[in-house]
Amino acid sequence: MEISSIIALFLLTIILVFFILFFLALFISQQIGVPFVPTRRKDLTRIFSSIPLSSTDIFYDLGSGNGNVVFFVAQHSQARCIGVELNKLLYTFCLFRKKYFEPPNKSEFIHEDIYATDLKQATVIYFFLYPEIVAQLSAKLLTECKKNTLIISHGFKIKNWNNKCWHTIREGNFKTYFYRV
C-alpha cells in the first residue's frame, strides 16, 4: 500500500470519527433537553460589532456548544471569556479545540449546568436557548447579576423584560435582544 493511500485512509477515518462524534453530541444535547444549534458566524459579527468589550469585561456564554461564540469574542475583544456547557462531549470538544486549534487567548470552559453557574462576576452574558429555558433563567439573572450587566439573548425575548431591553437586532434568521439588568 502506498503512503498516499495510507494518508488518505487516515484522513478519511478522522473525518468519519469527527462526524460520528458530532452527531453523538447532537443526540446527547437533545436528550438533556437543549438541542445544539450553533450561532452563525455572520450573526456573531453583527451581534458583537455593536458592543465594545474591554479587558475589564467578563463574558459568559451559557450553553456554549462547540465554543464558537467564546472563541469569536476572545479573538475580537480583550474580555475574559467563559463558556458553560452541560454536554460532556461538546465540553471536551471545546477543550480539544482550545488546546490544538485556537490561538492562545482568554477563553475557558466550565462543564456544568447553567443554573448552577455563579454569574456574579459576569459583565456580559450571551445565550441562544429555548424560550422555556430563558424564562427559567431570568430569575437567576435578576438575582445574581450586578447592576448594568449586559444580557444578550439570541433568538428569543426574555418575557417581562421589555423595560430592560435597550436594543434589538432584527437582521438574520433570529432576532437578538440586548438587556441591562
Number of C-alpha atoms within 10 A of each C-alpha: 5 7 8 9 10 11 11 12 12 12 12 12 12 12 12 12 11 12 12 12 15 16 11 14 22 19 15 19 20 13 11 10 11 18 17 20 14 14 17 12 12 9 18 15 13 14 19 16 13 10 10 11 20 11 10 10 18 20 25 28 24 23 27 30 30 24 25 18 24 26 23 16 23 22 17 13 18 17 23 21 26 25 28 22 24 20 25 15 20 25 24 16 18 25 19 12 15 18 11 9 10 14 13 12 15 18 23 18 20 18 18 17 13 20 13 8 15 12 21 12 14 20 21 22 23 21 20 23 20 15 15 11 15 18 16 12 15 14 10 16 19 12 11 16 21 16 10 12 22 21 24 25 21 22 19 19 21 23 11 10 12 11 9 16 18 10 13 16 15 11 11 12 9 14 16 22 23 21 22 19 17
